[in-house]
Each structure stands twice: as C-alpha cells, then as structure tokens.
Amino acid sequence: MLLGDYNELEVAREVDFGMYLISDDGDILLPAKYIPTGTRVGDTVRVFVYRDSEDRLIATNLEPYALVGQFATLTVRDVSAVGAFLDWGLEKDLLIPHSNLRRTLRPGDRTTVFVYLDETTDRIVASAKWEWFLSDQPYPGKAGDTAELLIADETDLGYKAIVDGTHQGLLYHNEVFKPLRLGDVHTGYVRQVRPDGKLDLTIQRPGYDEALAAADDLLAALRKTGSIPLGDKSEPDDIYRRLGMSKKIFKKALGSLYKQGLVTLAPLETRLVGEE
C-alpha cells in the first residue's frame, strides 16, 4: 500500500458509514460518500490513501493536486504556529511545517512545494524549499531539447522553472512575451546548460524566428473572434495584456500576416480578411 498515492484495493466488508478495504497495513476505511455507485464486497477500487485529521489511514476517490514525490503550486488556506495549510483537493489540508517555510505566507497566497512522506511521523507534508528535492545529477539533456516547465517562482531576473520535474532553470524576463503565472506548465526549450548545472530556458522554439511564432499566435487569436482591437497605434501595455507580446514583435507579426494577405489593418484594429 502506497501512502500518498493511488492504490488498487479490494473491498473487505461494508458498514453503515462506508467500506473497509484490504491492505498490508490493515483495513482502510473508504467513507460512504466516496464509494462509487454499484461497488460491492469483493470488488477492487482505485483510491488515494492518506491520513485523516486523527492520523488514521483513510481512502478517497477525490484526486489530490499532487502526489507524494511531486512538485506543485498550491494555495494557502490557513496559517498557524505550526506552519501553513494548503488546499490540495482533499478534505484535510496539506501542511507545510514551519521549518519547511522559506517566507511568511498568508491565506490566499500561492506557493510552489514538494510533497513528501515524513519518515519520522509517517505523515504527508510539503516543503516550500523545493530546490532541496531536485536532482543532484547533471542534466541529462542538451541545448535545444524540449522540456516540460513548471513555473515555480519569480525573481528580479525572471521566472524559476522546474524542468521535467528534476532540474531548475530560468526564463529571463526580457525573453518572455506572454503572461506567466506560478503553477503554469508550459512546453519550453533548453537554451543553455550552465557550468553550475542550472539551465537557461526559453519558450520560443529554437531556430524558429520569434516574429513567425508571434504571427502564429496572432493568427490563432484572430481566428477565434475575427478581429482584435489592436493595431499599429495601440499602446504597448494593451498589446502585452491581450496577447502577451511586445509591441515590436506585434508589429513584425502584423507585417507578416499583412504580406500574406491574411489581415486588413487599421490604427487600432486588426481584422481577418473576409471578416465583416
């Protein structure tokens, strides 16, 4: 039986308040409200197993936002002297013990954490010091590789990202032309493997001109609505807020689409050809 993960467990018996499931650690209660319709004694059910507020093993068919061994960005529900409590999709909140905090948190804050099983208490907890849980081995890839990026934190330089769940990288502010939020997962690319083992990242396709990529994004936006209230004379902030790109790149994208005969232009509007 895996604590903090999904398990396939057999139903041993039924009681008024739920069903007990067979495990190597003893029978585990699946409360009545989490029992799939039609489940009977002898059936096997897929459940997530954790500890309830009284530290008893409990099963649920709810899906947590993160399993043991995973990184995630979660919202703070409450804070007390023992630490911060996070919403992770279950009835019982996930605790960041005070020793695992890296800064003061308040209800409503979002923070990136690593979820793990504390060997001393046998409880599932989180750590906001997520860097401690990254791989200490050299990055196995190379510049140009595609990677999954979890946006973990924002600094003066840019956005820290967890790369493929194992390594840390940085997306520099001056190379990001779309809004990013903590917890977002993006397909990105390794721009450089630094001597210290950390990675410089980009969300632009290597070898693919940034203006061409922006033209694709702009065309996709136009195909949804037929037109957008942005043009050559629009304010840079308006362009960035709506499309997540700089005005310089936007103008290059406009030029590319105009040369292809795909759009008509006005000072404050861009419209697909054929759209009234």
Beta strands, then each sheet from edge to edge (+ up, - down):
strand 1: 6-15
strand 2: 18-22
strand 3: 28-31
strand 4: 44-51
strand 5: 57-60
strand 6: 71-80
strand 7: 83-87
strand 8: 94-97
strand 9: 110-118
strand 10: 123-127
strand 11: 146-154
strand 12: 158-163
strand 13: 167-172
strand 14: 185-193
strand 15: 199-202
strand 16: 227-228
strand 17: 263-266
strand 18: 269-272
sheet 1: 3+ 2- 1+ 4- 5+
sheet 2: 8+ 7- 6+ 9- 10+
sheet 3: 11+ 12- 13+ 15+ 14- 11+
sheet 4: 16+ 18- 17+
end
